[in-house]
Every structure is written in structure tokens, then in C-alpha cells.
Amino acid sequence: MKVPSNKISDVFRHYLKPLEGVYGNSESKSFLYLLFVHFFKLTRLDIAKDPEARLNESELLKIHFAVKDLLNNKPIQHIIGSTRFCCFDFIVNSEVLIPRPETEELVELIVDDYLNVNHRVSILDVGTGSGCIAISLRKKIVNSIVYAVDISEGALKIANENAEINEAEVVFSKIDILNNVESESLQKFDVIVSNPPYIRYSEKILMQKNVLDYDPEQALFVTDDDPLIFYRTIAELGQHHLNKSGKLYFEINEAFGIETSELLKENHYSNIKIQKDFRGKDRFISATLSKQ
């Protein structure tokens, strides 16, 4: 993979070719621009203005190994150590799930419902991971107070760093949500939101290698014999920890929209709405607690 010259224009073209074979033209260009910004603070405009600028040997090596990682299915977010979510920057690594565009839609559903309320809105994010949902809600809903829990100490460390970077006041706690004793320590909330593990182990075969190799397994998968375990547990949690007319918001497995809806009905929720993501798949469900 020897570069013909160290001119930026030549370097860009040289590494674009092998990436295109894996990711296509548009995504490959996007990856290279991200790498140039990350490593050299060179924007797309900078490159267009001065394509004859040259990289030194150390800089060439950075690009070389980053492209090598991309060709080995390492996510670009892990290579540069961060990602954008809801217009905010978040640190990511192997301890946390890389935030998906669909989850941005989940955040916006809640923002739309609570942006203009007059009272203080208390929110709990269950399985916070990188903290992207909790932090984004705290930033977008000014009169909110946000709590977030996760079982992973590594994830909570990243979430706290992300809250500091984004200057968001979020209270993070280590709680195993499947442990009733630990969950009892929680207060009451107006909103409980979660993007829990919802992919069945039998669905692994359908998933991309970069997800399987780099995202934490415990944030992705549930057993085939009880795929709704987290939804059931959090729905039951809401019975004790949601305020009157409090709401649940979930990201869901597209295959279980009806089953999740029925589960919520059985647990005394009403106004149940299943909504589609930008790909047209059943991806979100919201419900209001109707019985205390």
C-alpha cells in the first residue's frame, strides 16, 4: 500500500481506492475526511484549497494504519475515539455501544413531548451506555433533571466524561436493572427511557462484523427464549417509579412491536404508540402509566 507521493491529493486518492471496495465511494470519502480532520485538523475545505500540501512520514503512518483498521472492519468512531449524536460530541470506545441515528429519533420524540412544559421534568435513562440519550435530553430540555443508570462501570466512566465534555448535569449510578433490590433505591420520574439490549442471539448471523467485533455484547443481545426481559422489567419498574401519568419511551426490536405493546397493556399502561424510524421500521414505543 505504498503511497505515490506525500501530497494530500495523492494520499487521498491512494487510500480512497481500497476503501471503496468495502464501503463504496461516498462513505469512503466521508471516512477519509474524518481522518484528516481528526489527525491533522484539515477540513474538506482546507484540502480543496491546498491539495499540494504535503504530509510528513509520521502523518502518513497515521493515515496508513487508520485505513488498515477500517479495512479490518474497525468502526471509524473507534478509530477517532468519538462520534456526533444529536449535534453533540461523544467519546466512544469498546465499553459502549456506538450511538445510532435511530436513537437520535428516540431523543427527539421525548424532546417534542416535553420541550415546552412549565414544570421541572425528571428523567431516568436505563442502560445509559455512553450517556448519549441522557446528556442530549438534559441539553435539549432545559428544565429537566436527568438520572442515568448502567450495570457497566466502564460505560459509566465514559458517560461521566461525556457529561463533562458537554457541560451537562446528569446523575449517573451503577445499577443492575434486573436486580429488584438495587432498583428500589430509585426515586420517581416523569419519564423513563431506555434503548435496552433487544437483538436475539439467533439474529447474530444477520449482523455486520464491525458491530459484532467492537460493540459490547451485553449492550446488544438477549436470549431467544425471553427477548422482552428488559421491557418487562422496566415496565414493572415504571409502576413504582413513574409519577402519575408518567411515560415510558423505548427503542425496540422491529419484530416485537405488537408483543411489546401487549406487554405494556398488561402492566397498566395506556396511550401506547408504536412509531417507525427513518427506515420505515417499527422502532419506538411510548406509553403512559394509567394505574398507580
PAZAPA-4460 file (N, C-alpha, C; in steps of 0.05 Angstrom, whole numbers, plus 32768, in hexadecimal, padded with zeros to 4 digits):
% residues 292
    n_x    n_y    n_z   ca_x   ca_y   ca_z    c_x    c_y    c_z   seq   type   mol
   8011   7FE8   8000   8000   8000   8000   8012   8019   8000     1      M     A
   8026   8019   7FED   8039   802F   7FED   802C   8048   7FDF     2      K     A
   802F   805F   7FEC   8023   8077   7FE2   8035   8083   7FCD     3      V     A
   802A   808C   7FB6   803B   8097   7FA0   804A   80B0   7FA8     4      P     A
   803E   80C1   7FB9   804B   80D9   7FC3   803E   80E1   7FDD     5      S     A
   8049   80F4   7FEB   803E   80FD   8004   802C   8115   8001     6      N     A
   8025   811C   7FE8   8011   8132   7FE4   7FF6   8129   7FED     7      K     A
   7FE7   813A   7FFA   7FCD   8133   8005   7FBB   8128   7FF0     8      I     A
   7FBB   8134   7FD8   7FA9   812A   7FC3   7FB0   810E   7FBB     9      S     A
   7FCA   8107   7FBA   7FD2   80EC   7FB3   7FCC   80D8   7FC9    10      D     A
   7FD0   80E1   7FE1   7FCB   80CF   7FF8   7FAD   80C9   7FF9    11      V     A
   7F9D   80DD   7FF5   7F80   80D9   7FF6   7F77   80C5   7FE1    12      F     A
   7F80   80C9   7FC8   7F78   80B7   7FB2   7F82   809B   7FB7    13      R     A
   7F9B   8099   7FC1   7FA7   807F   7FC5   7F97   806E   7FD9    14      H     A
   7F8E   807A   7FEF   7F80   806A   8003   7F62   8068   7FFE    15      Y     A
   7F58   807A   7FEC   7F3C   8078   7FE5   7F36   805E   7FD6    16      L     A
   7F48   8056   7FC5   7F43   803F   7FB4   7F3D   8025   7FC3    17      K     A
   7F4F   801D   7FD6   7F48   8004   7FE5   7F30   8006   7FF7    18      P     A
   7F2B   801E   8001   7F13   8022   8012   7EF9   801F   8002    19      L     A
   7EFA   8029   7FEA   7EE2   8028   7FD9   7ED9   800B   7FD4    20      E     A
   7EEC   7FF9   7FD3   7EE5   7FDD   7FCF   7ED5   7FD1   7FE6    21      G     A
   7ED7   7FDE   7FFE   7EC9   7FD4   8016   7EB1   7FE5   801C    22      V     A
   7EB5   7FFF   801B   7EA0   8012   8025   7E92   8022   800F    23      Y     A
   7E9B   8021   7FF6   7E8F   8032   7FE2   7E9C   804D   7FE1    24      G     A
   7E96   805C   7FCC   7EA4   8076   7FC8   7E9D   808B   7FDD    25      N     A
   7E83   808F   7FE2   7E7B   80A5   7FF3   7E84   80A1   8010    26      S     A
   7E80   8089   801B   7E87   8084   8037   7EA6   8084   803A    27      E     A
   7EB4   807A   8026   7ED1   807A   8027   7EDC   8096   8028    28      S     A
   7ED2   80A8   8017   7EDA   80C4   8018   7ED5   80D0   8033    29      K     A
   7EBD   80CA   803E   7EB6   80D5   8058   7EC9   80CC   806D    30      S     A
   7ED1   80B2   806D   7EE4   80A8   8080   7EFF   80B6   807E    31      F     A
   7F09   80BA   8065   7F23   80C7   8062   7F22   80E4   806B    32      L     A
   7F0C   80F2   8065   7F0A   810D   806F   7F0A   810E   808E    33      Y     A
   7EFD   80FB   809A   7EFD   80FA   80B7   7F19   80F5   80C2    34      L     A
   7F27   80E3   80B5   7F43   80DE   80BE   7F55   80F6   80BB    35      L     A
   7F52   8105   80A5   7F63   811C   80A1   7F5C   8132   80B6    36      F     A
   7F43   8134   80BD   7F3C   8148   80D2   7F47   813E   80ED    37      V     A
   7F43   8125   80F3   7F4B   811A   810D   7F6A   811C   8111    38      H     A
   7F79   8113   80FD   7F96   8111   8100   7FA4   812B   80FB    39      F     A
   7F9A   813B   80E7   7FA9   8152   80DE   7F9A   816D   80DF    40      F     A
   7F81   816C   80E9   7F71   8184   80EB   7F6D   8191   80CF    41      K     A
   7F6C   8180   80BB   7F68   8189   80A0   7F4B   8183   8097    42      L     A
   7F3C   8197   8092   7F20   8194   8089   7F1F   818E   806B    43      T     A
   7F08   8187   8062   7F04   8182   8045   7F0B   819B   8035    44      R     A
   7F04   81B3   8040   7F0B   81CC   8032   7F29   81D0   8031    45      L     A
   7F37   81CA   8047   7F54   81CD   8048   7F61   81BC   8032    46      D     A
   7F57   81A3   8030   7F63   8191   801C   7F5D   819B   7FFF    47      I     A
   7F45   81A6   7FFB   7F3F   81B1   7FE0   7F4F   81C9   7FDA    48      A     A
   7F55   81DA   7FEE   7F64   81F2   7FE9   7F82   81EC   7FE4    49      K     A
   7F8C   81D8   7FF1   7FA9   81D3   7FEE   7FAF   81B5   7FEA    50      D     A
   7FA7   81AA   7FD4   7FAB   818D   7FCF   7FC8   8185   7FCC    51      P     A
   7FDA   8199   7FC8   7FF6   8194   7FC4   8005   8193   7FDF    52      E     A
   7FF7   819A   7FF5   8004   8198   800F   800D   817B   8014    53      A     A
   8022   8179   8024   802E   815E   8028   802D   8155   8045    54      R     A
   802B   813B   8048   802B   812E   8062   8047   8124   8067    55      L     A
   804F   8125   8081   806A   8119   8087   8067   80FB   808C    56      N     A
   807D   80EE   8091   807D   80D1   8094   806B   80C8   80AB    57      E     A
   806D   80D6   80C1   805C   80CE   80D8   803E   80D1   80D2    58      S     A
   8037   80E6   80C4   801B   80EA   80BC   8011   80D5   80A8    59      E     A
   8023   80CD   8096   801C   80B8   8083   8017   809E   8091    60      L     A
   8026   8098   80A6   8022   807F   80B5   8007   807F   80C3    61      L     A
   7FFF   8096   80CD   7FE5   8098   80DB   7FCF   8091   80C8    62      K     A
   7FD0   809C   80B0   7FBB   8096   809D   7FBC   8079   8094    63      I     A
   7FD5   806F   8090   7FD8   8054   8087   7FCB   8040   809A    64      H     A
   7FD1   8043   80B4   7FC7   8030   80C8   7FA9   8034   80CD    65      F     A
   7FA0   804C   80CA   7F83   8051   80CD   7F73   8044   80B7    66      A     A
   7F7D   8046   809E   7F70   8039   8088   7F72   801B   808A    67      V     A
   7F88   8011   8094   7F8B   7FF4   8098   7F76   7FEB   80AC    68      K     A
   7F72   7FFA   80C2   7F5D   7FF3   80D5   7F41   7FF3   80C8    69      D     A
   7F3C   8007   80B8   7F22   8008   80AA   7F1E   7FF0   8098    70      L     A
   7F33   7FE8   808B   7F31   7FD0   8079   7F2D   7FB6   8089    71      L     A
   7F34   7FB7   80A3   7F30   7FA1   80B5   7F17   7FA4   80C5    72      N     A
   7F05   7FB5   80BC   7EEA   7FB8   80C7   7EE9   7FC8   80E2    73      N     A
   7EFF   7FD5   80E9   7EFD   7FE5   8102   7EED   7FFE   80FC    74      K     A
   7ED9   8004   810D   7EC8   801B   8108   7ED8   8035   8108    75      P     A
   7ED1   8047   80F7   7EDF   8061   80F6   7EDD   8070   8110    76      I     A
   7EC7   806C   811F   7EC3   8079   8139   7ED8   806F   814D    77      Q     A
   7EE0   8056   814B   7EF4   804C   815E   7F10   8055   8155    78      H     A
   7F14   8059   813C   7F2E   8062   8132   7F33   807F   813B    79      I     A
   7F1F   8090   8139   7F22   80AC   8141   7F1A   80B1   815E    80      I     A
   7F0D   809D   816A   7F06   809E   8187   7EEE   80AF   818E    81      G     A
   7EDE   80B6   817A   7EC7   80C7   8180   7EB2   80C5   8169    82      S     A
   7E9B   80CF   816F   7E85   80D0   815B   7E73   80E8   8161    83      T     A
   7E63   80EF   814D   7E4F   8104   8151   7E34   80F7   8155    84      R     A
   7E25   8103   8168   7E0A   80F9   816E   7DF9   8111   8177    85      F     A
   7DE3   8115   8169   7DD2   812C   8170   7DE1   8146   8171    86      C     A
   7DF5   8149   815F   7E05   8161   815C   7E19   8165   8173    87      C     A
   7E1E   8150   8183   7E32   8152   8199   7E47   813D   8194    88      F     A
   7E5F   8142   819F   7E75   812F   819C   7E76   811C   81B4    89      D     A
   7E7B   8102   81AD   7E7C   80EE   81C2   7E95   80DC   81BE    90      F     A
   7EA3   80D7   81D4   7EB8   80C4   81D4   7EAC   80A8   81D2    91      I     A
   7EB7   8097   81C2   7EAF   807B   81C1   7EC7   8068   81C0    92      V     A
   7EC4   8051   81CB   7ED8   803C   81CA   7ECA   8021   81CC    93      N     A
   7ED9   800C   81D0   7ECE   7FF1   81D0   7EBC   7FEC   81E9    94      S     A
   7EBC   7FFF   81FC   7EAB   7FFB   8214   7E8D   8003   820E    95      E     A
   7E89   8011   81F8   7E6E   801C   81F4   7E64   8017   81D7    96      V     A
   7E4A   8015   81D4   7E3E   8013   81BA   7E42   802D   81AB    97      L     A
   7E4A   802B   8191   7E4B   8043   8181   7E2F   804D   817C    98      I     A
   7E29   8066   8183   7E0D   8070   817F   7E05   806F   8162    99      P     A
   7DEC   8067   815D   7DE1   8064   8143   7DCF   807C   813C   100      R     A
   7DCB   8081   8122   7DB9   8097   811A   7D9D   8093   8124   101      P     A
   7D94   8079   8125   7D79   8074   812E   7D75   807E   814B   102      E     A
   7D8A   807C   815B   7D87   8084   8177   7D85   80A3   8179   103      T     A
   7D90   80B1   8166   7D8B   80CE   8165   7D6E   80D4   8162   104      E     A
   7D60   80C3   8152   7D43   80C7   814F   7D34   80C2   8169   105      E     A
   7D3D   80AF   8179   7D31   80AA   8193   7D34   80C2   81A5   106      L     A
   7D4B   80CE   81A5   7D4F   80E7   81B5   7D3C   80FD   81AB   107      V     A
   7D39   8100   8191   7D28   8116   8187   7D0B   8111   818E   108      E     A
   7D02   80F8   818F   7CE6   80F2   8197   7CE1   80FD   81B3   109      L     A
   7CF4   80F9   81C5   7CF0   8103   81E1   7CF2   8121   81E2   110      I     A
   7D05   812C   81D3   7D08   8149   81D2   7CEF   8156   81C9   111      V     A
   7CE3   814B   81B4   7CCA   8157   81A9   7CB4   8157   81BE   112      D     A
   7CB3   8142   81CF   7C9E   8140   81E2   7CA2   8152   81FB   113      D     A
   7CBB   8158   8201   7CC1   8166   821A   7CCF   8181   8218   114      Y     A
   7CD5   8189   8200   7CE4   81A2   81FD   7CD7   81BA   8209   115      L     A
   7CBD   81BC   8206   7CAF   81D4   820F   7C9E   81D1   8228   116      N     A
   7CA3   81BC   8238   7C94   81B9   8251   7C9F   81CD   8265   117      V     A
   7C8D   81D6   8278   7C95   81EB   828B   7CA3   81E0   82A3   118      N     A
   7C9E   81C6   82AA   7CAA   81BB   82C2   7CC5   81AE   82BD   119      H     A
   7CD3   81A9   82D3   7CEC   819A   82D1   7CE7   817D   82C9   120      R     A
   7CF5   8173   82B5   7CF1   8158   82AB   7D07   8146   82B5   121      V     A
   7CFF   8132   82C4   7D13   811E   82CE   7D14   8106   82BB   122      S     A
   7D2C   80FF   82B3   7D30   80EA   829F   7D44   80D5   82A8   123      I     A
   7D3E   80BC   82A3   7D50   80A6   82A9   7D57   8098   828F   124      L     A
   7D71   8095   8289   7D7A   8086   8272   7D86   806C   827B   125      D     A
   7D79   8056   8273   7D82   803B   827C   7D94   802E   8268   126      V     A
   7DAC   8026   8270   7DC0   801B   825E   7DCC   8030   824E   127      G     A
   7DD8   8044   825B   7DE0   805D   824E   7DF7   805A   823B   128      T     A
   7E09   8046   823F   7E20   8043   822D   7E31   805C   822D   129      G     A
   7E35   8068   8216   7E46   8080   8213   7E39   8098   821F   130      S     A
   7E1F   8096   8228   7E11   80AD   8233   7E04   80BE   821E   131      G     A
   7E04   80B5   8205   7DFB   80C6   81EF   7DDE   80CF   81F2   132      C     A
   7DCC   80BD   81FA   7DB0   80C4   81FE   7DAD   80D7   8215   133      I     A
   7DB8   80D0   822C   7DB5   80E1   8244   7DC0   80FD   8240   134      A     A
   7DD8   80FE   8235   7DE5   8118   8231   7DD6   8129   821D   135      I     A
   7DCE   811D   8207   7DC0   812C   81F2   7DA5   8137   81FD   136      S     A
   7D97   8127   820C   7D7E   8130   8218   7D83   8147   822C   137      L     A
   7D98   8144   823C   7D9E   815A   824F   7DA5   8174   8241   138      R     A
   7DB2   8172   822A   7DBA   818A   821B   7DA2   8196   820C   139      K     A
   7D90   8185   8202   7D7A   818F   81F1   7D62   8197   8201   140      K     A
   7D5D   818A   8218   7D46   8191   8229   7D52   81A0   8241   141      I     A
   7D52   81BA   8240   7D60   81CB   8253   7D57   81C7   826F   142      V     A
   7D3C   81C3   8273   7D32   81C1   828E   7D30   81A3   8297   143      N     A
   7D43   8193   828E   7D43   8177   8296   7D58   8171   82AB   144      S     A
   7D53   815C   82BA   7D66   8151   82CC   7D69   8134   82C4   145      I     A
   7D81   812B   82BE   7D85   8111   82B1   7D97   80FF   82C1   146      V     A
   7D8D   80E6   82C4   7D9C   80D1   82D1   7DA1   80BB   82BC   147      Y     A
   7DB7   80AC   82C0   7DBD   8097   82AD   7DCA   8080   82BB   148      A     A
   7DC3   8068   82B4   7DCF   8050   82C1   7DDA   803D   82AC   149      V     A
   7DED   802D   82B5   7DF9   8018   82A4   7E06   8004   82B6   150      D     A
   7E08   7FEB   82AD   7E15   7FD6   82BC   7E34   7FD7   82B9   151      I     A
   7E3D   7FE4   82A4   7E5A   7FE4   829D   7E69   7FFC   82A8   152      S     A
   7E7D   7FF6   82B8   7E8E   800C   82C3   7E9D   801A   82AC   153      E     A
   7EA6   800A   8298   7EB4   8016   8282   7EA3   8029   8272   154      G     A
   7E8A   8022   826E   7E77   8034   8260   7E72   804D   8270   155      A     A
   7E6E   804A   828A   7E69   8061   829B   7E80   8074   829C   156      L     A
   7E98   806A   829A   7EB0   807C   8299   7EAF   808D   8280   157      K     A
   7EA9   8080   8269   7EA6   808F   8250   7E8F   80A3   8251   158      I     A
   7E79   809A   825C   7E61   80AC   825E   7E67   80C5   826F   159      A     A
   7E75   80C1   8285   7E7D   80D8   8295   7E8F   80EB   8286   160      N     A
   7EA2   80E0   8277   7EB4   80F1   8267   7EA4   8100   8252   161      E     A
   7E91   80F3   8246   7E81   8100   8231   7E6F   8116   823D   162      N     A
   7E65   8112   8255   7E56   8127   8263   7E67   813F   8268   163      A     A
   7E80   813A   8270   7E92   8150   8276   7E99   8160   825C   164      E     A
   7E9F   8151   8247   7EA5   815E   822D   7E8E   816F   8223   165      I     A
   7E76   8165   8227   7E5E   8174   821D   7E52   8186   8231   166      N     A
   7E5F   8189   8249   7E55   819B   825E   7E37   8195   8264   167      E     A
   7E32   817B   8269   7E17   8173   826F   7E16   8167   828B   168      A     A
   7E04   8170   829B   7E01   8165   82B6   7DEF   814C   82B5   169      E     A
   7DFB   8135   82B7   7DED   811C   82B8   7DF7   810C   82CF   170      V     A
   7DE5   80FF   82DE   7DED   80EF   82F5   7DEF   80D2   82EB   171      V     A
   7E07   80C6   82EB   7E0B   80AB   82E2   7E0E   8098   82FA   172      F     A
   7E03   8080   82F8   7E05   806C   830D   7E08   8051   8301   173      S     A
   7E17   8040   8310   7E1A   8024   8307   7E03   8014   8314   174      K     A
   7DF1   800A   8303   7DDB   7FF9   830C   7DD6   7FE3   82F7   175      I     A
   7DD2   7FCB   8302   7DCA   7FB5   82F1   7DAB   7FB6   82F1   176      D     A
   7DA0   7FBF   82DB   7D83   7FC4   82DA   7D73   7FAA   82DD   177      I     A
   7D7F   7F93   82D8   7D72   7F79   82DC   7D72   7F70   82F9   178      L     A
   7D7F   7F80   830A   7D81   7F7A   8326   7D6D   7F8B   8335   179      N     A
   7D57   7F80   833E   7D41   7F90   834B   7D4B   7F9F   8363   180      N     A
   7D5D   7F94   8373   7D67   7FA1   838B   7D75   7FBB   8384   181      V     A
   7D87   7FBA   836F   7D95   7FD2   8367   7D82   7FE6   835C   182      E     A
   7D6E   7FDE   834C   7D5C   7FF0   833F   7D4B   8000   8353   183      S     A
   7D46   7FF4   836A   7D35   8001   837E   7D41   801B   8388   184      E     A
   7D5A   801F   8385   7D67   8038   838E   7D60   8050   837D   185      S     A
   7D53   804C   8366   7D4D   8062   8354   7D35   8072   835F   186      L     A
   7D35   808C   8357   7D1E   809D   835E   7D08   809A   8349   187      Q     A
   7CF6   80AF   8348   7CE1   80AF   8334   7CE8   80C2   831D   188      K     A
   7CDE   80BC   8305   7CE5   80CC   82EE   7CCD   80D2   82DD   189      F     A
   7CCF   80E6   82CD   7CBA   80EC   82B9   7CBE   80DB   82A0   190      D     A
   7CD7   80D5   829A   7CDE   80C6   8282   7CF3   80B1   8288   191      V     A
   7CEE   8098   827E   7D03   8084   827E   7D07   807C   8261   192      I     A
   7D20   807E   8259   7D27   8078   823D   7D3D   8062   823D   193      V     A
   7D3C   8051   8229   7D50   803C   8226   7D53   8033   820A   194      S     A
   7D6C   802F   8202   7D73   8020   81EA   7D82   8007   81F3   195      N     A
   7D73   7FF3   81FD   7D7F   7FDC   8209   7D89   7FC8   81F5   196      P     A
   7D98   7FB3   81FD   7D9F   7F9E   81EB   7D85   7F91   81E0   197      P     A
   7D83   7F8E   81C6   7D6B   7F82   81BB   7D70   7F70   81A3   198      Y     A
   7D88   7F6B   819C   7D8E   7F5A   8185   7D91   7F3D   818F   199      I     A
   7D82   7F2B   8183   7D84   7F0F   818C   7D9E   7F02   8182   200      R     A
   7DA8   7EF0   8192   7DC1   7EE2   818A   7DBF   7ED5   816E   201      Y     A
   7DA6   7ECC   8168   7DA2   7EBF   814E   7DA5   7ED3   8137   202      S     A
   7DA4   7EED   813D   7DA6   7F02   8128   7DC3   7F0A   8123   203      E     A
   7DD5   7EFF   8132   7DF2   7F05   812E   7DFB   7F02   8112   204      K     A
   7DF1   7EED   8105   7DFA   7EE6   80EA   7DF3   7EFC   80D6   205      I     A
   7DE0   7F0E   80DD   7DD8   7F23   80CB   7DE8   7F3D   80CF   206      L     A
   7DF9   7F3D   80E3   7E06   7F56   80EB   7E22   7F59   80DE   207      M     A
   7E29   7F73   80DC   7E43   7F79   80CF   7E5A   7F73   80E3   208      Q     A
   7E71   7F6C   80D6   7E88   7F64   80E6   7E92   7F7B   80F8   209      K     A
   7E91   7F93   80EE   7E9B   7FAA   80FE   7E8B   7FAE   8118   210      N     A
   7E71   7FA6   8117   7E61   7FA8   812F   7E68   7F91   8142   211      V     A
   7E69   7F79   8137   7E6E   7F62   8148   7E8A   7F63   8155   212      L     A
   7E9D   7F6E   8147   7EB9   7F6D   8151   7EBF   7F84   8164   213      D     A
   7EAF   7F9A   8163   7EB8   7FB2   8172   7EA3   7FBC   8186   214      Y     A
   7E89   7FB7   8182   7E75   7FC0   8196   7E73   7FAC   81AC   215      D     A
   7E6F   7FB5   81C5   7E6D   7FA2   81DC   7E55   7F90   81D9   216      P     A
   7E5A   7F76   81DC   7E44   7F63   81D8   7E2D   7F67   81EB   217      E     A
   7E33   7F6E   8204   7E1D   7F71   8218   7E0B   7F88   8212   218      Q     A
   7E14   7F9A   8201   7E03   7FB1   81F9   7DF2   7FAB   81E1   219      A     A
   7DF6   7F93   81D5   7DE8   7F8C   81BC   7DD4   7F76   81BF   220      L     A
   7DDC   7F60   81CD   7DCD   7F47   81C9   7DBD   7F3F   81E1   221      F     A
   7DA7   7F31   81DB   7D96   7F24   81EE   7D91   7F07   81E5   222      V     A
   7D89   7EF6   81F7   7D85   7EDA   81F0   7D6B   7ED7   81DF   223      T     A
   7D6B   7EC3   81CE   7D53   7EBF   81BD   7D3B   7EB6   81CD   224      D     A
   7D3F   7EAA   81E5   7D29   7EA0   81F4   7D1B   7EB6   8205   225      D     A
   7D28   7ECD   8207   7D1C   7EE3   8216   7D26   7EFE   820B   226      D     A
   7D1F   7F04   81F2   7D29   7F1C   81E5   7D1F   7F37   81F0   227      P     A
   7D09   7F36   81FF   7CFD   7F4E   820A   7D04   7F52   8228   228      L     A
   7D18   7F45   8232   7D1E   7F46   824F   7D22   7F62   8259   229      I     A
   7D30   7F73   8249   7D36   7F8E   8253   7D1D   7F9F   8252   230      F     A
   7D0C   7F9B   823D   7CF4   7FAB   823B   7CE0   7FA4   8252   231      Y     A
   7CDE   7F8B   8258   7CCD   7F82   826E   7CD7   7F8E   8289   232      R     A
   7CF1   7F8B   828D   7CFD   7F95   82A6   7CFA   7FB3   82A9   233      T     A
   7CFE   7FC2   8294   7CFC   7FDF   8295   7CDF   7FE8   8297   234      I     A
   7CCD   7FDA   828A   7CB1   7FE0   828D   7CA8   7FDC   82AA   235      A     A
   7CB1   7FC6   82B6   7CAB   7FC2   82D3   7CB8   7FD7   82E4   236      E     A
   7CD0   7FDE   82DE   7CDE   7FF4   82EC   7CCD   800E   82EB   237      L     A
   7CC2   8013   82D3   7CB2   802C   82D0   7C9A   802D   82E1   238      G     A
   7C8E   8016   82E8   7C77   8015   82F9   7C7D   8021   8314   239      Q     A
   7C96   801F   831D   7C9D   8028   8338   7CAD   8043   8337   240      H     A
   7CB9   8049   831F   7CCB   8060   831E   7CC4   8075   8309   241      H     A
   7CAB   8073   82FE   7CA1   8088   82EE   7C8C   8099   82FD   242      L     A
   7C8D   80B3   82F9   7C79   80C4   8305   7C5E   80BF   82F7   243      N     A
   7C49   80CA   8302   7C2F   80C8   82F6   7C30   80D1   82D9   244      K     A
   7C25   80C1   82C7   7C26   80C6   82AA   7C42   80C8   829F   245      S     A
   7C55   80BC   82AD   7C70   80BB   82A2   7C72   80AA   8289   246      G     A
   7C87   80AD   827A   7C89   809F   8260   7CA2   808F   825D   247      K     A
   7C9F   8079   824F   7CB5   8068   8246   7CBB   806D   8229   248      L     A
   7CD4   806D   8222   7CDD   806E   8206   7CF2   8059   8202   249      Y     A
   7CEE   8048   81ED   7D00   8033   81E7   7D09   8033   81CA   250      F     A
   7D22   802B   81C5   7D2A   8022   81AA   7D25   8004   81AA   251      E     A
   7D1A   7FF9   8194   7D12   7FDD   8195   7D1D   7FCE   817C   252      I     A
   7D1C   7FB4   817F   7D21   7FA2   8169   7D09   7FA3   8156   253      N     A
   7D0D   7FA8   813D   7CF7   7FAB   812A   7CE5   7F93   8129   254      E     A
   7CEF   7F7B   8130   7CE0   7F63   812F   7CCC   7F60   8146   255      A     A
   7CCF   7F71   815B   7CBF   7F6D   8173   7CAE   7F85   817B   256      F     A
   7CA6   7F95   8167   7C96   7FAD   816E   7C7C   7FA5   817B   257      G     A
   7C6D   7F92   816F   7C53   7F8A   817A   7C56   7F7D   8195   258      I     A
   7C6A   7F6C   8198   7C6E   7F5E   81B1   7C76   7F71   81C7   259      E     A
   7C86   7F86   81C1   7C8E   7F9A   81D5   7C75   7FAA   81DD   260      T     A
   7C65   7FB1   81C9   7C4C   7FC0   81CF   7C3A   7FB0   81E2   261      S     A
   7C37   7F96   81DD   7C26   7F85   81EE   7C32   7F84   820A   262      E     A
   7C4C   7F82   820B   7C59   7F80   8225   7C53   7F9A   8236   263      L     A
   7C54   7FB1   8228   7C4E   7FCA   8236   7C31   7FCC   823F   264      L     A
   7C1F   7FC2   822F   7C03   7FC2   8237   7BFF   7FB1   8250   265      K     A
   7C0C   7F9A   8251   7C0A   7F88   8268   7C15   7F95   8281   266      E     A
   7C27   7FA8   827E   7C34   7FB5   8295   7C27   7FD1   829A   267      N     A
   7C0E   7FD5   8291   7BFF   7FED   8298   7C09   8006   828B   268      H     A
   7C10   8004   8272   7C17   801C   8262   7C02   8020   824D   269      Y     A
   7BFE   8039   8246   7BEB   8040   8231   7BF8   8054   821E   270      S     A
   7BE8   805E   820A   7BF3   8070   81F6   7C0C   8065   81E9   271      N     A
   7C0C   804B   81E3   7C23   803E   81D9   7C26   8044   81BB   272      I     A
   7C3D   804E   81B3   7C42   8055   8197   7C5B   8047   818D   273      K     A
   7C59   803A   8177   7C70   802F   8169   7C77   8041   8152   274      I     A
   7C90   804A   8150   7C98   805C   813B   7CAF   8051   812B   275      Q     A
   7CB0   8059   8112   7CC5   804E   8100   7CDD   8061   80FF   276      K     A
   7CF4   8055   80F9   7D0C   8065   80F6   7D0E   806F   80D9   277      D     A
   7D24   807C   80D3   7D27   8088   80B8   7D2A   8073   80A2   278      F     A
   7D2E   805A   80AA   7D2F   8044   8096   7D14   8037   8093   279      R     A
   7D00   8041   80A1   7CE5   8036   809F   7CE0   801D   80AF   280      G     A
   7CF1   8018   80C3   7CEE   8000   80D4   7CE3   8008   80EF   281      K     A
   7CD2   7FF7   80FB   7CC8   7FFB   8116   7CE0   7FFC   8129   282      D     A
   7CE5   8013   8135   7CFD   8017   8144   7CF9   8023   8160   283      R     A
   7CE3   8031   8164   7CDF   803E   817D   7CC3   8039   8188   284      F     A
   7CC1   8039   81A2   7CA7   8036   81AF   7CA6   8048   81C7   285      I     A
   7C90   8056   81CA   7C8C   8067   81E2   7C71   805F   81EF   286      S     A
   7C6F   8063   8209   7C57   805C   8218   7C55   806C   8231   287      A     A
   7C3D   8070   823A   7C37   807F   8252   7C2E   806D   8269   288      T     A
   7C39   8071   8280   7C30   8061   8297   7C13   8069   829F   289      L     A
   7C01   8055   829F   7BE5   805B   82A4   7BDB   8052   82BF   290      S     A
   7BEC   8043   82CE   7BE3   8039   82E8   7BFB   803A   82FB   291      K     A
   7BF6   8045   8313   7C0B   8047   8327   7C08   8030   833B   292      Q     A
***
